Amino acid sequence: AGYGVCHVPSAPGRHRVTCVTWRPRGTRGQRLLGTALGTPLGTPELRHPEAAVTGAGDRFRLRTETAGTVTLELGVVARNMARFGVAL
């Protein structure tokens, strides 16, 4: 359980994208609870999840820890991309 940001390729076809994830660190008590339960349930969540994707300046104030990586397999179809300002 965590947050991550990665770029979606604009070229058509199949792509494999690896996204590095992170989560807020939380207090010692929250980390202990998460360890005792064997899940990240004790891990705090962002009040405004959009902060994970907006300017990195906001994230630098957070105390975070790594949450692993997620590998995505994406199929991109190039339809009307130029209309939305995406160059191929």
JOPE-V822721 format. One record per pair of residues at least 12 apart in sequence whose ideal C-beta (glycine too) atoms are under 10 Angstrom apart, sorted by sequence separation. I is the first residue (numbers start at 1). J is the second residue. D is the distance in whole Angstrom. If there is no record, write none. Layout:
BEGIN
i = (I	I)
j = (J	J)
d = (D	D)
END
This chain:
BEGIN
i = (6	7	30	31	6	29	30	31	46	4	5	6	26	30	4	5	6	27	3	4	5	26	46	2	4	5	23	26	27	2	3	4	25	26	44	2	3	4	24	25	26	44	1	2	3	23	24	2	3	23	24	1	2	23	24	43	23	43	40	23	22	21	1	31	27	22	25	26	1	2	24	25	26	1	23	24	25	26	1	22	24	25	2	23	24	1	3	22	23	2	3	22	23	24	1	22	23	21	22	23	3	20	21	22	5	20	21	3	4	5	20	21	3	4	5	19	20	21	2	3	19	20	5	18	19	18	19	17	18	19	5	17	18	16	17	3	16	17	15	16	17	15	16	3	14	15	14	15	3	13	14	15	2	13	14	2	4	6	12	13	2	3	4	6	8	12	13	2	4	9	11	12	13	1	2	4	6	8	10	12	1	2	9	11	12	2	4	6	8	10	12	11	10	10	12	10	11	8	10)
j = (18	19	42	43	19	42	43	44	59	18	19	20	40	44	19	20	21	42	19	20	21	42	62	19	21	22	40	43	44	20	21	22	43	44	62	21	22	23	43	44	45	63	21	22	23	43	44	23	24	44	45	23	24	45	46	65	46	67	67	52	52	52	34	65	63	59	62	63	39	40	62	63	64	40	62	63	64	65	41	62	64	65	43	64	65	43	45	64	65	45	46	65	66	67	45	66	67	66	67	68	49	66	67	68	52	67	68	51	52	53	68	69	52	53	54	68	69	70	52	53	69	70	56	69	70	70	71	70	71	72	59	71	72	71	72	59	72	73	72	73	74	73	74	62	73	74	74	75	64	74	75	76	64	75	76	65	67	69	75	76	66	67	68	70	72	76	77	67	69	74	76	77	78	67	68	70	72	74	76	78	68	69	76	78	79	70	72	74	76	78	81	81	81	86	88	87	88	86	88)
d = (7	9	4	8	4	8	6	10	10	10	7	8	9	6	4	9	10	9	10	6	9	7	8	10	4	10	7	5	8	9	6	7	8	5	10	4	6	10	7	8	10	10	9	6	6	6	5	4	9	8	7	6	9	8	7	9	9	9	8	10	8	10	10	9	10	8	8	8	8	8	6	4	10	4	10	7	6	9	9	9	6	5	8	7	8	6	9	5	6	10	7	7	8	10	8	6	5	7	6	10	7	8	4	9	6	9	6	9	8	5	8	7	4	9	10	10	5	6	9	8	7	8	9	5	5	7	8	9	5	6	10	7	8	6	5	9	7	8	8	6	6	7	8	10	7	5	7	8	9	9	5	6	9	8	8	9	8	10	9	6	8	8	9	8	9	5	9	3	8	7	7	6	9	7	7	6	7	6	7	4	10	10	6	8	9	9	10	10	7	8	9	10	7	5	7	7	6	10	6)
END
